[in-house]
Amino acid sequence: MIQRNDLVLLLVIVTSMAAGIAFPEQARFLQPYPLYLMMFQLFFTFIKIEFGEVFRNIGKNASLLFVLSLTKILLIPALLFFLTEALWPKYAIPVLLLSGISTGVVAPFVADLLGASMTPVLMMVVVSSLLVPFSLPALVSLLTGGTLDISFLSMVKILFMVIFTPAACVVVMRRLIPSFLEKLQRVQFSLSLAFFALINLGVFSKYSSYFLKNPIELAGTVLVAFALSIACHLIGFLVTWGREKGERLAGAVSFSYLNGILVIGFASQFFGPLAAALAVAYMLPFFVLIVPARIAGNLLK
């Protein structure tokens, strides 16, 4: 059943995306800040998480983490690369880059919305972010003969800044001013929506001219983005077949909620605008499919 918050989420997401494309000049001031806005958004997500409990349960999730990590960073990008190369070759490399990137830092927020197991998702964000600087360049070189220079130190810097800074703030505030966090938790959803809207305005305004000048290519790119997201959701459900509902949802979230902003940052520099455009277009299914994923999750036993 679709809940009121689902409809509000969809409305905010679609409206902010459309506003970013339609009014790029007004949203230009937000363009440098999506990663920083993600930090605030993650802060509100982490308010609900007891990190001590998460890390105490890592051992219980070791086998699941191994399966998810292997599938996420190697099997999915290779499979989807060959499939796309056979069906629509010009999108093969963009699909490889996007499917091979790490689990997105927003994934814990989505996991919370869907009722997925939080520990596997949090660990996938960390593990995939540490492995991708090695796995993605290797896949690009092996499958395409090209090269991709992603600095490991840069990735680690981004990881620590975007993930661990808000997490550390929550841990410190929980010790010093727990009552303030309790008050914030009561308005968590509204504040998270506000930051989602700001992120969308910043990202979509930056690529507004590309979208408006290439409507046919945009339609194809959006189609590929939705197909990629649906495929990653389904693979996540299949790989975790037989496990409990929360873990199956965690698999779907870990595979389909990708670090697209990171791809936007380097793809156009090394592979041209189409790869960056796919990463931007992926923001549509990234958010729009949250509600269908919730409905699908409710059907799981």
N, C-alpha and C positions, 0 to 999 in steps of 0.2 A: 504493500500500500504506500502511495506517495504521501509523504508528510509535508506539513506546512513549510518547515525549514528547507526541504528539498526544492520546493517551488521558489522560495526566496533566493536560494543559492543559484538556481538556474537563471532567474531574472537578473540578478546582480552580475553574473558572469557574462551573459549574452549582451547586456546593456553596456557594460564597461568595454568589452571587445569592440562593439559597434561604435562606441563613442571615440575610442582610440583611433580607429580608422577614419571616421568622419571628421574629427576635430584634432588633427595631429599637432597643430601649432599650440593649441591650448594645453595639450598634454606633454609637450616637448620637455618641460622642466623635470618630468619624472623619468625620462629615458635613461639617465645614468644610474638609477637607483634600484632596479628590480632585485638585485641580490641583497641589498640592505633591507628592503621591504620584506623580503623573505625571512630575514632574521627576526623581525618583529612578529611576523605571522607565526613562525615556529615557536617563538617565546610563548605565545598564547596556547599553542598546541601542547607544549611541554608542561604547562601548568598542571595538567591532569595526570602526568606520568610520574610514578615513583621509580627513579632510576636505580636505586639500590635493589629493588625487587626485580627489575629488568635484568640486571647483570647477574643476580643470583640464579636466574633461570636460564642463563646462556647454555649451560651444559645439557639441559633438557631439550634444547633446540638444535644441538650440534649437527645431527644427521639432516634435519630439514634445511639448515643454513648451507650445508655442503651442496645439497641437491639444488637449492635455489641459486646459489652463487655460480655453480658450474653451468647451469642452464642459462642464467641471465647474461653472463659475460662472454660465453663461447657459443653455445648451441643455438640460441635464438638469433643472434646477429648473422651467423653463418647460414642458417636455414632460410631466414627472410631475405638475405642478400641473393641467394641463388634463385629463390622463388620470384623475387622482383625482377631480377635480370632476365628471367624467362618471359615474364608477363609485360613489363614496362621498363626496359633497360635504363633509361635516363634517370630513373629514381633509385637504381640499385645502390649506388654509393650513399646518397642521402639516407636511405633506409638503414644501411649498414651503420652509419655514424650514429643515427638516433637510437636504433635498437641496441647498439653496443655501448651506449653511454651508461653511466651509473644510475642507480635508483635515485629519484629526485628527493630533495630535502623537504618537499611538501608532502611526501608519501605518508609520514606519520599522522599528519592532519587528516588525510583521506582515510587512513586506517581507522582513526578514531571515529570518523563519520560513519564508516561501514560496519564497525564492530569487529574489525579484524584483530588477530593477535598482534599486539604491539611489538613484542620482543623481536620476532623475525624481521619485521619491517625496519625497525631501528638498526638492527645489525646489518641488514642488507644495504642500508644507506652508507654505513661506515665501511663495510668490507668491499662493496662494489666501487666506492669512491677511491679506495686505496689500490685496487687491482686494475681499474680502467686505464691509468696512465701506461700500463704495460700491455694489457690485453688488446685495447683498441688499436694502437699503432701496429701491433703484430698482426691483427686480423686484416687491417687495411693493406699492409704490405703483402701478406700472404694471398689474399683474395683478389686484390686489384693491381698489385705491383706498384702502388703509389706509396707515398710516405706521409706521415702525420706527426708533427712535433708537438707533443703535449708535455709540458714541464711537470715532472712529478712534484717538485717543490711548490709549483703554482697550484696544483690540484690540492695538495695538503693544506696550503694556506687558505684556499677557498673553503675546504672542508671544515677546518677549524673555525674560520670566521663565521660561516653561515650556520653551522650545526652546534659547535661546542660553546660558542659565546652565549647564545640564548639559553642553552642547557645549563651552563655554569651560573648564569644569572638566576635561573629558577631555583637551582640547588641552594645558592647563597640566600636568596630571599625567603626560601622555605624555612631556613634556619633562623633568620633574623626577623622577618616580618611576615609570618605565615598568614596572619589575618588579612593582610593586604592582598595576598594571592587568592584567598578565598573570595574576596570581593571581586577581583578581576575575573575569576572563574565564572561568576554569574553573568558577565557580559562577554564571555569569551567568543561566542559564536558571532555576535555583531561586530566585534573588533576584527576577527579573522576575515569576515566578509569585506570589511573596509579595506584591509590590506590586499586581499585578492583583487579587488577592483582597481586599486592603485597600481599593482603589478601589471595587470592587463592593459591599463591605460599607457603605461610606460613602454611595454613591449610592442603593442599593436600600433601605437602612434609612430614608432620608429620605422615600421615597414609599411606604413599607410600608402605611400606613393607606389610601391611595388605591387601591392594588392589591387589598387585602383587602375593601374595601367596595364595589368596582365590578367584580365578577368577569366579567360579560358584556362590559362595555366594555373591560376588560383583555384579554380574549380577542381582541376585534376589533382593539385597538391592537397587540397582539403580531403578529397576522396581517398588518396593514399594515406593521409594522416588517420582518418577514421578506420580504414582497413587495418593499419598497423596497430592501432590501439585495441581494436576488437580482437585481433590475433593474439596480442600479448595477454589480454585478459583470459582468453580461452586456454592458452598454453599454461598460464598460472593455475587455472582450475584443474587442468589435466595432470600436470606434474605433481600436484598435491592430492591426487585422487585417493580416496580411502582415509584421508586424515579428517580431523574435526573441522567444523565449519569455519572457525576463526583462522585456522592455518591455511585453509583453501583460499579464503579471502586475502590473507597475507601474501600468498603466492601471486594472486592476480594483481594486487596493489604494487608489489615489488617489481613486477615485470612491466607494468603498463604506465606507472607514474614516474616518468623519466626526467633526468636533469636536462631538459630541453634548453634552458637559458645558457647552460655551458656550451651546448652545441652551437647556439646562435653566436656565441662569442668567438669561436674559432673557425666555424665551417666556411663562412664566406671568404675568409682570408686564404684558406687552403683549397677549397673545392667550389667556389663560386656561389652565386645567390640562391640557387635552387635548394642546396642543402640547408642553408639558413632559413629559407622560406618554409621548408617542410617542418623545421623545428618550431617556427612561429605558428604555422598552421596546426601543429600538434597541440597547441594550447586549447583549441576548440574541443576535440574529444577528451583531452586531459581533464577538462572541467565538466563538459556537457554529459559525459558518460558516467559521472559519479552517481547520478540518480538511477539510471538503468543498472549499474553495478550493485547498488543497494538492493534493488528489486530482485536481481539475480541471486544475490547473497541470501535474501529471505527465503528463496526457493530451495536452498541447499539444506540438506539434513545434517 
